[in-house]
Amino acid sequence: MNKTLVLFCLLLIGFVGWREKTNVLDWKDKATTFVRGLFSVQEKEIAKVDSDTSVPAFPPPPPPPVVEKAVVEATPPEKKSAVPEPPAGVYYLTERVKVVTGAGIAVYKAGIEVRMLVDKGDSAAVTDGTSSFTVAKNKLTRDMAQVLEVRRQDDVAASNVANSPAATADKTAAAKAKANEMRNTYRRQIDQLDQQIRELSTKIDAANVQVYHAHSRGRSSSADASVSLWTSQRNSLLERRSDVIHALEAVPTRF
């Protein structure tokens, strides 16, 4: 009897323990499920809030406007008008021409305009408007482009000659000769003025003697007027002499 009661009590305790364990496990499962459900709801709420409060996305910027480049057609270069031909009968010298005349040698520059007077075959009688001469026809042209080039070359040649050492020496010699001539001219003028001044001074001295004797006798003399006139003339000559001396001193002495 006692053994049976003890066994029954053990079984009852084991059963109660098993039920409690099962309840505890069920409670844990329920609690876990509840917590998971709670977090799931919060996540959904947060996601909803985030979706409601998210910054709206701006639309992408429009593409830059397409600028159509205007096609500029190249303007063809203007055609230069052809050099007009000279009037009929008008020619130009292609080189310098020397012509012997009664007065010496006349030189006609290259490129000058002439008018044909008589066609003599290989030569022609022409005039530049001032004088007439005969020139070979192969020294005449009507090509204006050739005329311009001939003039340019002639100017260059003339410049080279003018700036050459020989030309510079000739210019210096000519300048010295001119200066010497000017000095000699001024010196001759000074000598002439000195002679005139001396002559007037002699007349004035003689007239002053006459005036002195006349005044000493208490009489007037006609020489008084002559003295005044000759004195004025002498003063003018002295002024002119001074001007000539200044001109002489201005003549260059160095070249």
Beta strands, then each sheet from edge to edge (+ up, - down):
strand 1: 90-93
strand 2: 97-101
strand 3: 104-108
strand 4: 113-119
strand 5: 123-127
strand 6: 132-136
strand 7: 140-141
sheet 1: 6+ 5- 4+ 1- 7+
sheet 2: 2+ 3-
end
